[in-house]
Amino acid sequence: MADDLFKALADPTRRTILDELAERSGQTLFEICSRLSMKHGLGISRQGVSQHLAVLEAAGLVETRREGRYKFHDLNTAPLRRITERWLTPEKPGPEENTP
């Protein structure tokens, strides 16, 4: 799972897609493509964006839901929390914080 997550985060285009979904979750492929083109100047095909979304979905960072003929993409930050919890430990109080 962690390998898929790091692979997904390694690509700058996928990170940009995640930024867009963080700003507004629940976008269709058309909306994501439009925002990448207009806001970021990325000239990437719909098929290319679909492939990036598939990698993000495999890593658990994107979840999809269908409503009629539309497929919506939602950001899922749970895998990121699991990674941070894996290595980050609560800070221990320093010597000056122990004195009354």
N, CA and C of each residue as an Amber inpcrd file, in Angstrom:
protein
   300
   0.8270000  -1.1970000   0.0000000   0.0000000   0.0000000   0.0000000
   0.8660000   1.2530000   0.0000000   1.8910000   1.2930000   0.8210000
   2.7470000   2.4790000   0.9000000   3.4770000   2.7150000  -0.4190000
   3.8690000   1.6360000  -1.1020000   4.5490000   1.7890000  -2.3920000
   3.6420000   2.4760000  -3.4070000   2.3760000   2.0650000  -3.4630000
   1.4220000   2.6930000  -4.3740000   1.2140000   4.1580000  -4.0240000
   1.1870000   4.4540000  -2.7430000   0.9830000   5.8220000  -2.2940000
   2.1450000   6.7140000  -2.7110000   3.3670000   6.2500000  -2.4660000
   4.5340000   7.0550000  -2.8280000   4.6720000   7.1850000  -4.3400000
   4.3350000   6.1340000  -5.0770000   4.3540000   6.2070000  -6.5390000
   3.3580000   7.2620000  -7.0230000   2.1740000   7.2650000  -6.4290000
   1.1440000   8.2300000  -6.8190000   1.5790000   9.6590000  -6.5200000
   2.2290000   9.8710000  -5.4000000   2.6450000  11.2140000  -5.0060000
   3.9040000  11.6950000  -5.7260000   4.6240000  10.7850000  -6.3600000
   5.8880000  11.1390000  -7.0050000   5.7030000  12.0000000  -8.2450000
   4.5610000  11.9190000  -8.8820000   4.3340000  12.6300000 -10.1390000
   3.7190000  14.0120000  -9.8830000   4.3030000  15.0750000 -10.4590000
   3.7670000  16.4270000 -10.2220000   2.3560000  16.6370000 -10.7770000
   2.0130000  15.9780000 -11.8630000   0.6570000  16.1180000 -12.4070000
  -0.3600000  15.5070000 -11.4550000  -0.0250000  14.3580000 -10.8710000
  -0.9420000  13.7380000  -9.9110000  -1.0860000  14.6010000  -8.6590000
   0.0090000  15.2390000  -8.2320000  -0.0870000  16.1350000  -7.0740000
  -0.9800000  17.3330000  -7.4090000  -0.9090000  17.8190000  -8.6330000
  -1.7750000  18.9270000  -9.0530000  -3.2380000  18.4870000  -9.0570000
  -3.5040000  17.2850000  -9.5230000  -4.8740000  16.7550000  -9.4930000
  -5.3710000  16.6760000  -8.0440000  -4.5110000  16.2100000  -7.1420000
  -4.8920000  16.1460000  -5.7280000  -5.1580000  17.5430000  -5.1680000
  -4.3500000  18.5200000  -5.5720000  -4.5830000  19.9010000  -5.1390000
  -5.9640000  20.3800000  -5.5770000  -6.3150000  20.0630000  -6.8090000
  -7.6220000  20.4690000  -7.3270000  -8.7510000  19.7710000  -6.5900000
  -8.5850000  18.5020000  -6.2800000  -9.6170000  17.7810000  -5.5430000
  -9.6850000  18.2370000  -4.0890000  -8.5580000  18.6820000  -3.5400000
  -8.5660000  19.2190000  -2.1820000  -9.3350000  20.5430000  -2.1520000
  -9.1870000  21.3100000  -3.2160000  -9.8970000  22.5880000  -3.3090000
 -11.3930000  22.3750000  -3.5110000 -11.7340000  21.3910000  -4.3480000
 -13.1490000  21.0960000  -4.6220000 -13.2910000  19.6230000  -4.9630000
 -13.7080000  18.8490000  -4.0000000 -13.8790000  17.4200000  -4.2000000
 -15.1660000  17.1620000  -4.9700000 -15.2760000  15.9840000  -5.5720000
 -16.4870000  15.6100000  -6.2770000 -16.5490000  16.1120000  -7.7060000
 -15.4120000  16.1480000  -8.3820000 -15.3750000  16.6330000  -9.7590000
 -15.4460000  15.4770000 -10.7520000 -16.0000000  15.7720000 -11.9200000
 -16.0130000  14.8110000 -13.0150000 -14.6860000  14.9000000 -13.7570000
 -14.4400000  13.9460000 -14.6250000 -13.2390000  13.9620000 -15.4510000
 -13.1740000  15.2440000 -16.2760000 -14.2980000  15.6500000 -16.8460000
 -14.3410000  16.8720000 -17.6410000 -13.9360000  18.0830000 -16.8120000
 -14.4430000  18.1770000 -15.5950000 -14.1070000  19.3110000 -14.7290000
 -12.6240000  19.3220000 -14.3720000 -12.0870000  18.1560000 -14.0570000
 -10.6590000  18.0730000 -13.7100000  -9.8070000  18.4800000 -14.8980000
 -10.1250000  17.9640000 -16.0840000  -9.3720000  18.3160000 -17.2930000
  -9.4350000  19.8170000 -17.5520000 -10.6050000  20.3990000 -17.3850000
 -10.7820000  21.8330000 -17.6130000  -9.9420000  22.6500000 -16.6450000
  -9.9640000  22.2710000 -15.3860000  -9.1980000  23.0210000 -14.3770000
  -7.6950000  22.8810000 -14.6040000  -7.2500000  21.6840000 -15.0020000
  -5.8200000  21.4930000 -15.2700000  -5.3790000  22.3540000 -16.4420000
  -6.2200000  22.4540000 -17.4390000  -5.8950000  23.2380000 -18.6320000
  -5.9540000  24.7350000 -18.3490000  -7.0490000  25.2000000 -17.7830000
  -7.2650000  26.6300000 -17.5970000  -6.4380000  27.2160000 -16.4540000
  -6.3980000  26.5230000 -15.3570000  -5.7500000  27.0600000 -14.1520000
  -4.2420000  26.7990000 -14.1250000  -3.8250000  25.6530000 -14.6640000
  -2.4270000  25.2540000 -14.5600000  -1.7050000  25.2120000 -15.9000000
  -2.4300000  25.3990000 -16.9810000  -1.8200000  25.3960000 -18.3080000
  -1.2830000  24.0440000 -18.7390000  -1.8380000  22.9810000 -18.1990000
  -1.3900000  21.6320000 -18.5560000  -2.1670000  21.1480000 -19.7760000
  -1.4690000  20.8340000 -20.8370000  -2.1010000  20.3140000 -22.0410000
  -2.0660000  18.8030000 -22.0530000  -2.8470000  18.2030000 -21.2040000
  -2.8530000  16.7520000 -21.0720000  -4.2030000  16.2280000 -21.5730000
  -4.1990000  15.1000000 -22.2390000  -5.4240000  14.5360000 -22.8010000
  -6.3260000  13.9770000 -21.6970000  -7.5800000  13.7840000 -22.0420000
  -8.5220000  13.1620000 -21.0990000  -8.0560000  11.7640000 -20.7240000
  -7.5060000  11.0520000 -21.7090000  -7.0100000   9.7090000 -21.4380000
  -5.8380000   9.7710000 -20.4560000  -4.9710000  10.7520000 -20.6120000
  -3.8460000  10.9140000 -19.6950000  -4.3070000  11.2090000 -18.2810000
  -5.3000000  12.0970000 -18.1670000  -5.8420000  12.4140000 -16.8410000
  -6.5050000  11.1670000 -16.2510000  -7.2020000  10.4080000 -17.0670000
  -7.8340000   9.1590000 -16.5920000  -6.7990000   8.1850000 -16.0520000
  -5.6690000   8.0890000 -16.7290000  -4.6040000   7.1910000 -16.2620000
  -4.0350000   7.6690000 -14.9300000  -3.8460000   8.9850000 -14.7860000
  -3.3730000   9.5270000 -13.5110000  -4.3890000   9.2590000 -12.4030000
  -5.6690000   9.4420000 -12.7000000  -6.7130000   9.1800000 -11.7080000
  -6.7430000   7.7030000 -11.3100000  -6.4630000   6.8140000 -12.2510000
  -6.4270000   5.3790000 -11.9410000  -5.3030000   5.0610000 -10.9570000
  -4.1560000   5.6990000 -11.1340000  -3.0360000   5.4980000 -10.2020000
  -3.4070000   6.0330000  -8.8260000  -4.0250000   7.2120000  -8.7840000
  -4.4440000   7.7970000  -7.5060000  -5.5080000   6.9440000  -6.8260000
  -6.3900000   6.3680000  -7.6210000  -7.4300000   5.4930000  -7.0630000
  -6.8160000   4.2030000  -6.5240000  -5.8520000   3.6470000  -7.2350000
  -5.1830000   2.4230000  -6.7730000  -4.4590000   2.6560000  -5.4530000
  -3.9690000   3.8730000  -5.2590000  -3.2730000   4.2190000  -4.0110000
  -4.2520000   4.5700000  -2.8950000  -5.5350000   4.6550000  -3.2170000
  -6.5390000   4.9800000  -2.2160000  -6.7320000   6.4630000  -1.9810000
  -6.0620000   7.3060000  -2.7780000  -6.1530000   8.7530000  -2.5840000
  -7.3870000   9.3610000  -3.2490000  -7.9530000   8.6550000  -4.1990000
  -9.1530000   9.1170000  -4.8860000 -10.1920000   8.0070000  -4.8420000
 -11.4010000   8.3870000  -4.4990000 -12.5320000   7.4640000  -4.5220000
 -13.5090000   7.9670000  -5.5670000 -14.1760000   7.0500000  -6.2240000
 -15.1350000   7.4480000  -7.2500000 -16.5280000   6.9930000  -6.8690000
 -17.4990000   7.7230000  -7.3920000 -18.9020000   7.3570000  -7.2090000
 -19.6330000   7.7150000  -8.4950000 -20.5950000   6.8990000  -8.8320000
 -21.3810000   7.1340000 -10.0530000 -22.7640000   7.6470000  -9.6780000
 -23.1820000   8.6350000 -10.4320000 -24.5510000   9.1480000 -10.3290000
 -25.0540000   9.2680000 -11.7560000 -25.9070000   8.3380000 -12.1360000
 -26.3710000   8.3050000 -13.5200000 -25.2040000   8.0060000 -14.4430000
 -25.0180000   8.8390000 -15.4430000 -23.9210000   8.6160000 -16.3780000
 -22.6440000   9.3430000 -15.9800000 -22.6660000  10.0410000 -14.8320000
 -21.5150000  10.8110000 -14.3970000 -20.7110000  10.0580000 -13.3380000
 -19.4110000  10.2140000 -13.4040000 -18.5060000   9.6040000 -12.4290000
 -17.7960000  10.7440000 -11.7070000 -17.9510000  10.7870000 -10.4040000
 -17.3720000  11.8530000  -9.5970000 -16.1510000  11.3380000  -8.8440000
 -15.1540000  12.1910000  -8.7160000 -13.8950000  11.8460000  -8.0590000
 -13.7730000  12.6450000  -6.7690000 -13.5540000  11.9370000  -5.6720000
 -13.4340000  12.5620000  -4.3620000 -12.0640000  12.2640000  -3.7660000
 -11.5210000  13.2420000  -3.0790000 -10.2390000  13.0830000  -2.3990000
 -10.4310000  12.2790000  -1.1230000  -9.5260000  11.3440000  -0.8770000
  -9.5200000  10.5510000   0.3520000  -8.1510000  10.7350000   1.0010000
  -8.0980000  11.4040000   2.1320000  -6.8160000  11.6870000   2.7810000
  -6.4040000  10.6310000   3.8080000  -7.2210000   9.6120000   4.0070000
  -6.9130000   8.5780000   5.0030000  -5.5460000   7.9190000   4.7710000
  -5.1660000   7.5700000   3.5320000  -3.8350000   6.9660000   3.3450000
  -2.6950000   7.8950000   3.7710000  -2.8780000   9.1910000   3.5950000
  -1.8430000  10.1430000   4.0220000  -1.7310000  10.1730000   5.5420000
  -2.8680000  10.1070000   6.2220000  -2.8390000  10.0860000   7.6880000
  -2.1340000   8.8320000   8.1970000  -2.4020000   7.6880000   7.5420000
  -1.7450000   6.4450000   7.9820000  -0.2310000   6.5510000   7.8290000
   0.2390000   7.1810000   6.7550000   1.6870000   7.3420000   6.5520000
   2.2710000   8.2490000   7.6280000   1.6150000   9.3560000   7.9260000
   2.1590000  10.2630000   8.9480000   2.1330000   9.6210000  10.3250000
   1.0880000   8.8490000  10.6150000   1.0210000   8.1740000  11.9050000
   2.0960000   7.1040000  12.0280000   2.5310000   6.5870000  10.9020000
   3.5430000   5.5280000  10.9130000   4.8780000   6.0430000  11.4480000
   5.2550000   7.2630000  11.0570000   6.5800000   7.7570000  11.4240000
   6.5870000   8.8940000  12.4360000   5.5190000   9.6410000  12.5110000
   5.5020000  10.7470000  13.4580000   5.0570000  10.2400000  14.8200000
   5.8350000  10.5630000  15.8270000   5.4870000  10.1820000  17.1880000
   5.1970000  11.4510000  17.9710000   4.3680000  11.3630000  18.9840000
   4.0940000  12.5570000  19.7900000   5.3800000  13.0720000  20.4240000
   5.4970000  14.3820000  20.4530000   6.6910000  14.9750000  21.0540000
   6.6750000  14.7550000  22.5550000   7.8520000  14.4200000  23.0800000
   7.9830000  14.2360000  24.5190000   8.3050000  15.5880000  25.1260000
   7.7790000  15.8770000  26.3100000   8.0520000  17.1780000  26.9290000
   9.5360000  17.3230000  27.2520000  10.0290000  18.5060000  26.9990000
  11.4390000  18.8050000  27.3170000  11.6230000  19.0410000  28.7940000
  12.8520000  19.1810000  29.2560000  13.1190000  19.3470000  30.7040000
  12.4390000  20.5930000  31.2710000  12.3830000  21.6800000  30.5210000
  11.7740000  22.9140000  31.0570000  10.2650000  22.7980000  31.1700000
   9.6440000  21.8580000  30.4410000   8.1980000  21.7040000  30.4920000
   7.7750000  20.8330000  31.6640000   8.7230000  20.1260000  32.3100000
   8.4000000  19.2410000  33.4270000   8.3860000  19.9840000  34.7730000
   8.9850000  21.1530000  34.8300000   9.0660000  21.8600000  36.0930000
   7.7740000  22.6150000  36.3640000   7.2990000  22.5790000  37.6330000
   6.0230000  23.2640000  37.9620000   6.1460000  24.7510000  38.0370000
